[in-house]
Amino acid sequence: HYKSANPARAMPVKWEIDLGGEWKPMADAEAEFLEQLWRADVKVGRKSLRGQEYSFDAAKNTQTNLTTNKVRHLRRVDDTPPPPPPAPASPTAGYDLANANEAFFASAGTPALQRRPTQEMARHVVEVWLAGEWRRLADKEQETEIVNRKDNKETEFDYMPKSRGVTYRIDLRQMTQTNAKSRRTRNIRIVDRYEVTQMSFDDFRDAFKERLSEQGSRLQVPKLTSQDMVKSWPDSGEDVLLSLTVQEVIKDMDLKELGSADMTCWNHYWALERDGPSYHSAQEVNQQLREALKKDQQVLGRMQMHFELAVNEASGAGVHGLTSEGLLKACERLVSSPQDMLEKQWAQELLTQHKAGTSVLEEDENLSYFDFLNVMLGRKRYKVYLWMYDISDGFAERWSWLLLGQSFKGIWHTGV
């Protein structure tokens, strides 16, 4: 936690804000304004800060950015050491600042970010199938026990969680958990939290912070170097091969040509790994983004902010997807912004196409982060038809059952 440089001058009461799961002290002007609200009969008030209009609620302990509708939690503490910050109740879009990802490090004097004590333990979680969906085990001790036993190559064992007093039979070959008393059996699975297809932008940010060295975290804009990547690589392998692999990964990440990767580039790289159909399609997007970044170094961070904000706002969108309605709303918000930014021009062009009746995307279609960038960058999509020919010329359909015992409509060939 953060203390005044001069304890004798420390205020008896201070206000803190939850930024990315960490409590950070608020600036004096904000803290004084909140304290006045807290002591007054009316607990809600507005204040302009850093060119943005905010609404503060001292009763609910919230701060709302009236432009983005982003809500952050606040707390009022005295000069005794505050308790650890609560984990966020749900994933958030995560940022308000122009360069959104750097919001985590915007406060002066931010200390080196803490690493998890055991990264391998933290990355694996156990989920159980309940009421038609996968849910993480509530008992963390049982979760740790299951992961440990699996690492030790055990396949069956009994375990009694202290909180329940009921013995469970765990079968890691069948991946089941059986209540010894009720005989109820449920399916379980062990999930790698860092499996890219399962990860959100919040997960990417957490992974970035875990890999930061103390030196890298002290920079004004924290960056990951090749050395940081080598130290955190899950499989050390052969030194020369590992070094060359890391160099190539950093090269692909480093769209700003800094010789390292900041959080914005890190998030972008892994989001394309998650959403991009191929390496070459991702490189085509990156080529255009590199040109845009030469004009405006902050544009990629803002694009990530716009995407996450639009996903959170759009009703019916999936975890990673953005609806056509959400895309259009995001573009309208961008066009109405008083700031002159690259993406404002892109949004205007897209809205112009939409008003002219040009279909930007299907009405019920969801866009991934990869799709969102392509649409905003003005890349046009085309329908591709792949013709398939039966090289048996009907012979397979007539004779396959007699000769092979299975029926085949044809032996298909595309010529590709």
C-alpha positions in Angstrom: 0.0 0.0 0.0 1.0 3.6 -0.5 1.9 6.0 2.3 2.8 9.7 2.4 6.5 10.5 2.1 6.2 12.4 5.4 4.0 10.5 7.9 3.6 13.5 10.1 1.8 15.3 7.3 -0.4 12.3 6.3 -4.1 13.1 6.1 -6.2 11.2 8.8 -8.6 10.3 6.0 -7.9 9.5 2.4 -9.7 8.2 -0.7 -8.5 5.4 -2.9 -9.6 4.1 -6.3 -9.6 0.5 -7.6 -7.5 0.4 -10.8 -7.1 -3.0 -12.3 -7.6 -4.8 -8.9 -5.2 -2.5 -7.0 -6.1 0.3 -4.7 -4.4 3.6 -5.7 -4.5 6.9 -3.7 -6.6 9.6 -5.4 -5.3 13.1 -6.1 -5.8 15.7 -3.4 -8.4 17.6 -5.4 -10.5 14.5 -6.0 -10.1 13.3 -2.4 -11.2 16.7 -1.0 -14.2 16.8 -3.3 -15.2 13.3 -2.2 -14.7 14.1 1.5 -17.0 17.1 1.1 -19.7 14.9 -0.5 -19.3 12.2 2.1 -19.9 14.8 4.9 -22.8 16.5 3.1 -26.4 15.5 3.0 -26.3 15.1 -0.8 -23.8 12.4 -1.6 -23.6 12.8 -5.4 -21.7 15.4 -7.4 -19.9 16.1 -10.6 -16.4 17.4 -11.3 -14.2 17.9 -14.4 -10.8 16.2 -14.2 -8.1 15.7 -16.9 -10.5 17.0 -19.6 -13.2 14.5 -18.6 -16.5 14.9 -16.8 -17.0 12.6 -13.8 -19.9 11.8 -11.5 -19.0 10.8 -7.9 -21.3 9.0 -5.5 -19.9 9.0 -1.9 -22.8 6.8 -0.7 -22.2 4.0 -3.2 -18.4 4.7 -3.4 -18.3 4.9 -7.2 -16.7 7.2 -9.8 -18.4 7.3 -13.3 -16.8 8.7 -16.4 -19.8 10.4 -18.1 -18.2 10.1 -21.5 -17.5 6.4 -21.5 -19.9 5.3 -18.6 -16.9 3.5 -17.1 -17.5 2.9 -13.3 -14.7 2.5 -10.8 -15.0 1.6 -7.2 -13.7 3.9 -4.4 -13.1 3.5 -0.7 -12.5 5.9 2.2 -9.8 4.9 4.6 -8.1 6.4 7.7 -4.4 6.4 8.5 -4.4 2.8 9.6 -3.2 0.2 7.0 -6.1 -0.5 4.6 -7.2 -4.1 4.0 -6.2 -5.8 0.8 -8.4 -4.7 -2.2 -11.2 -7.0 -3.2 -11.0 -8.8 -6.4 -13.2 -7.3 -9.1 -16.6 -8.8 -9.3 -16.5 -9.2 -13.1 -14.1 -8.4 -15.9 -14.1 -4.8 -16.9 -13.2 -2.9 -20.0 -10.3 -1.6 -17.8 -9.4 1.9 -18.9 -10.4 5.6 -19.3 -7.1 7.3 -20.4 -6.2 8.1 -24.0 -3.6 5.4 -24.0 -5.9 3.0 -22.3 -3.5 0.2 -21.2 -1.1 2.6 -19.6 -3.8 3.6 -17.1 -2.6 0.9 -14.8 0.7 2.7 -14.5 -0.4 6.3 -14.7 -0.1 7.1 -11.0 3.3 8.6 -10.0 5.4 6.4 -7.7 3.7 3.1 -8.7 5.8 0.3 -7.2 7.1 -2.8 -9.0 4.1 -5.0 -9.8 4.0 -8.2 -7.7 4.4 -11.5 -9.4 2.4 -14.5 -8.4 4.4 -16.6 -6.0 3.9 -19.8 -8.0 3.0 -19.1 -11.6 2.5 -22.7 -12.5 -0.1 -23.2 -9.7 -1.9 -20.0 -10.5 -2.4 -20.7 -14.2 -4.4 -23.9 -13.7 -7.9 -24.0 -12.3 -10.4 -26.8 -11.8 -13.9 -26.4 -13.1 -17.0 -28.5 -12.5 -20.1 -28.9 -14.7 -23.0 -27.4 -12.8 -26.5 -26.6 -14.1 -25.4 -26.7 -17.8 -22.2 -24.7 -17.5 -18.6 -24.9 -16.3 -18.0 -23.2 -13.0 -14.7 -22.9 -11.0 -14.5 -25.0 -7.8 -15.4 -22.8 -4.9 -13.0 -24.7 -2.6 -9.5 -23.5 -3.6 -7.8 -26.1 -1.3 -9.6 -28.8 -3.2 -8.6 -27.2 -6.5 -4.9 -27.0 -5.4 -5.1 -30.6 -4.3 -6.4 -31.9 -7.6 -3.8 -30.0 -9.6 -1.0 -31.2 -7.4 -2.2 -34.8 -7.6 -2.4 -34.6 -11.4 1.2 -33.2 -11.5 2.3 -36.2 -9.4 0.7 -38.5 -12.0 -2.0 -39.8 -9.6 -5.2 -40.9 -11.3 -7.6 -41.7 -8.4 -7.8 -40.5 -4.8 -10.2 -39.5 -2.1 -10.4 -36.0 -0.7 -12.4 -34.4 2.1 -12.6 -30.6 1.9 -12.4 -29.0 5.3 -15.3 -26.7 4.6 -17.8 -29.5 3.7 -16.9 -32.6 5.7 -17.9 -34.8 2.8 -15.5 -37.2 1.0 -15.1 -36.9 -2.7 -13.7 -39.6 -5.0 -11.6 -37.9 -7.7 -11.0 -39.8 -10.9 -8.5 -38.0 -13.2 -8.8 -40.6 -15.9 -12.5 -40.2 -16.3 -12.3 -36.6 -15.1 -15.1 -37.0 -12.5 -15.8 -36.0 -8.9 -18.1 -38.3 -6.9 -19.8 -37.4 -3.6 -19.2 -40.5 -1.4 -22.4 -39.8 0.6 -24.9 -39.0 -2.2 -23.1 -41.0 -4.9 -23.6 -37.9 -7.2 -21.0 -37.8 -9.9 -20.1 -34.6 -11.8 -17.7 -34.0 -14.6 -14.6 -31.8 -13.9 -11.9 -30.4 -16.0 -8.5 -28.6 -15.5 -8.2 -25.4 -17.4 -5.1 -23.5 -18.4 -6.0 -19.9 -17.7 -3.3 -18.8 -20.2 -4.8 -20.8 -23.0 -5.1 -18.0 -25.5 -8.6 -19.0 -26.8 -10.0 -18.7 -23.3 -8.3 -15.4 -22.4 -9.8 -11.9 -22.2 -7.9 -8.5 -22.3 -7.9 -8.6 -18.5 -6.1 -11.9 -18.6 -3.6 -10.5 -21.1 -2.9 -7.6 -18.8 -2.4 -9.8 -15.8 0.0 -12.0 -17.7 2.0 -8.9 -18.8 2.3 -7.7 -15.3 3.5 -11.1 -14.0 6.4 -11.1 -16.5 7.6 -7.5 -15.9 11.0 -7.2 -14.2 11.3 -4.6 -11.5 13.4 -2.4 -13.8 10.8 -2.6 -16.6 7.9 -1.8 -14.2 9.6 1.4 -13.1 9.7 2.9 -16.6 7.2 5.6 -17.4 5.6 3.2 -19.9 6.4 -0.3 -18.6 7.9 -2.6 -21.2 8.8 -6.3 -21.5 12.3 -7.1 -22.9 13.6 -10.2 -24.4 15.3 -11.1 -21.1 11.9 -10.8 -19.3 10.4 -13.2 -21.9 13.2 -15.7 -21.6 12.9 -15.9 -17.8 9.1 -16.4 -17.9 9.1 -18.8 -20.8 7.2 -22.0 -19.8 9.7 -24.4 -21.3 13.3 -23.4 -21.2 14.5 -25.9 -23.8 17.7 -25.3 -25.8 19.2 -21.9 -25.0 19.9 -20.8 -28.6 16.5 -21.9 -29.9 14.8 -20.2 -27.0 16.7 -16.9 -27.5 15.8 -16.9 -31.3 12.2 -17.7 -30.6 11.8 -14.9 -28.1 13.5 -12.5 -30.5 11.0 -13.3 -33.2 8.0 -13.0 -30.8 9.2 -9.6 -29.5 9.8 -8.5 -33.2 6.2 -9.4 -34.0 4.9 -7.7 -30.9 6.9 -4.5 -31.3 4.6 -2.5 -33.7 5.9 0.7 -32.2 9.6 -0.2 -33.0 10.8 0.3 -29.5 13.0 -2.8 -29.2 10.6 -4.1 -26.5 6.9 -4.6 -26.0 4.6 -2.4 -23.9 1.2 -3.6 -22.6 -0.7 -2.3 -25.7 1.5 -4.3 -28.1 1.4 -7.3 -25.8 -2.4 -7.3 -25.7 -2.7 -6.8 -29.4 -0.3 -9.7 -30.2 -2.2 -12.2 -28.0 -5.6 -11.0 -29.1 -4.6 -11.7 -32.7 -3.3 -15.1 -31.7 -6.7 -15.7 -30.2 -8.9 -14.3 -33.0 -6.8 -14.2 -36.2 -7.4 -16.9 -38.8 -3.8 -17.2 -39.8 -0.3 -15.7 -39.2 -0.3 -14.0 -42.6 -3.7 -12.4 -42.1 -2.5 -10.9 -38.8 0.6 -9.6 -40.5 -1.5 -7.8 -43.1 -3.4 -6.0 -40.3 -0.1 -5.2 -38.5 1.4 -3.7 -41.6 -1.4 -1.1 -41.7 -1.2 -0.5 -37.9 2.5 0.2 -38.1 1.8 2.9 -40.6 -0.9 4.4 -38.4 1.4 4.2 -35.3 4.0 6.3 -37.1 1.4 9.1 -37.2 0.0 8.5 -33.7 1.7 6.3 -31.1 -1.5 6.0 -29.0 -3.9 4.9 -31.6 -3.6 1.1 -30.9 -4.3 1.6 -27.2 -7.3 3.6 -28.0 -8.6 1.0 -30.5 -8.4 -1.6 -27.8 -10.3 0.7 -25.4 -13.0 1.3 -28.0 -13.4 -2.4 -28.7 -13.7 -3.4 -25.0 -16.0 -0.6 -24.2 -18.3 -1.4 -27.2 -18.3 -5.1 -26.3 -19.4 -4.3 -22.7 -22.1 -1.9 -23.9 -23.6 -4.0 -26.6 -26.4 -6.3 -25.5 -26.2 -9.9 -26.6 -22.5 -9.8 -27.4 -20.3 -12.7 -26.5 -17.2 -12.6 -24.3 -14.9 -11.6 -27.2 -17.5 -10.6 -29.8 -19.0 -7.2 -30.9 -22.4 -7.0 -32.6 -23.0 -4.8 -35.6 -25.2 -2.5 -33.4 -22.3 -2.2 -31.0 -19.9 -1.3 -33.8 -22.1 1.4 -35.1 -22.6 2.9 -31.7 -18.9 2.9 -31.1 -18.4 4.7 -34.5 -21.1 7.3 -33.6 -19.4 8.0 -30.3 -16.0 8.4 -32.0 -17.4 10.8 -34.6 -19.0 12.9 -31.9 -15.8 13.2 -30.0 -14.3 16.7 -30.1 -10.7 15.3 -30.4 -9.2 14.9 -33.8 -7.9 11.3 -33.9 -7.1 8.8 -36.6 -9.8 6.4 -35.6 -12.4 9.2 -35.8 -11.8 9.4 -39.6 -12.1 5.6 -39.9 -15.4 5.7 -38.0 -16.7 8.4 -40.2 -15.9 6.5 -43.3 -17.6 3.4 -41.9 -20.8 5.3 -41.0 -20.9 6.9 -44.4 -20.8 3.4 -46.0 -23.6 2.3 -43.7 -25.8 5.3 -44.5 -25.2 4.7 -48.2 -26.6 1.2 -47.8 -23.3 -0.6 -48.2 -23.4 -3.6 -45.9 -20.5 -3.5 -43.5 -21.4 -6.7 -41.8 -24.4 -9.0 -41.4 -27.0 -7.9 -38.9 -26.6 -10.9 -36.6 -22.9 -11.2 -37.0 -20.4 -10.8 -34.1 -17.0 -9.3 -34.7 -13.8 -10.5 -32.9 -11.0 -8.0 -32.1 -9.3 -9.1 -35.4 -12.5 -8.4 -37.4 -13.0 -5.0 -35.6 -9.5 -3.8 -36.6 -10.1 -4.9 -40.2 -13.4 -3.1 -40.5 -12.1 0.0 -38.8 -9.0 0.0 -41.1 -11.3 -0.1 -44.1 -10.3 -3.5 -45.3 -13.0 -4.9 -47.5 -14.2 -8.5 -47.1 -15.1 -10.8 -50.0 -17.1 -14.0 -50.2 -14.9 -16.8 -51.5 -16.4 -19.9 -53.0 -14.5 -23.1 -53.1 -15.7 -25.5 -55.8 -15.3 -29.2 -55.0 -15.3 -31.9 -57.7 -15.9 -35.7 -57.4 -12.9 -37.2 -59.1 -14.6 -40.6 -59.1 -17.2 -39.1 -61.4 -20.1 -40.8 -59.4 -18.3 -44.1 -59.1 -17.8 -43.7 -55.3 -21.5 -43.1 -54.6 -22.6 -46.1 -56.6 -20.0 -48.7 -55.5 -18.4 -47.6 -52.2 -20.8 -49.5 -50.0 -20.3 -52.7 -51.9 -16.5 -52.5 -52.1 -15.7 -50.7 -48.8 -18.7 -51.3 -46.5 -19.2 -47.6 -46.2 -21.1 -45.1 -48.4 -19.3 -42.2 -49.8 -21.0 -39.4 -51.8 -17.9 -38.7 -53.7 -14.1 -38.4 -53.5 -13.7 -34.7 -53.4 -11.0 -32.6 -54.9 -10.7 -28.8 -54.9 -7.7 -28.2 -57.2 -6.2 -26.0 -54.4 
